[in-house]
C-alpha cells in the first residue's frame, strides 16, 4: 500500500501520540503531523491520559487513534491504556515497542491491544500497520479498485492504474520508480493540489532528508517530457496538480 492511499485514510483523523524520548518524539511527530488532521503530543502516560480526558470533555468524542510508547515516567503505557480502555473499550490503539520490551506485550494483548510497531520505525511496515488500523476507523475511505483501470491523460496517453504503467498509443513508456509514484499521486488527486509536503512523503517516505524542492523539480521536468506537458501544473510555492478534463 502506497503513502497516498494511506493519506486518504488518515487525513481527517484526530490522534494522540504519547512518547517520552525527546528525539524520537520530535522525529515521529514530524511524520505523523503530516498524516493526520490534528496530532496532540504528550511526554508520558500521565500527561497522555490527561489530554485524552480533556479532549473528550472539549469535543464530546474520543480521539480517533492513540499511538503510545510503553516505558515512560510518571505513568507507563500499559497503565495509561488500561485507564483509556476503562473509559472507551473500542479505542483504537497502536503501541510502539522496542525489541527488548516483549515482556509487556502479553499484558497489552490481554487488555485488548493487538497492533504494535517496532522501533525504530520502518516505512513499509509503518504504512502497512497504519493502513490496516485506519481502514477499520474509516472503512468507507479504503482505496478500492476503480471500474476502469485505464485513466485517459489526453493526446493518446493513458495511465494503467492497476499495472502502474504509462502507455502512449498502447506502447509502454518507461518510468523511474519516483516518476511512477509521482504520476500515481497526481492521478489519484486529479485537478486537486498535491502539496510539496505530500509529494515528499509519497516519494521519500521516512527518508525525508533526501527530499528537496530542486530534486522534485528535476523529477517533474523529466516526467513532463513523457506525458502531455500541459497536464502537470505548478501551483507556485505550494505544489503541483494534474489538469485533465
Secondary structure, 3 states (H helix, E strand, C coil): CCHHHHHHHHCCCEEEEECCCHHHHHHHHHHHHHHCCEEEEECCHHHHHHHHHHHHHHHCCCCCEEEECCCCCCCCHHHHHHHHHHHCCCCCEEEEECCCCHHHHHHHHHCCCCCEEECCCCHHHHHHHHHHHHHHHCHHHCCCCCCCCEEEEECCEEEECCCCEEEECCEEECCCHHHHHHHHHHHHCCCCCEEHHHHHHHHHCCCHHHCCHHHHHHHHHHHHCCCCHHHEEEECCCEEEECCC
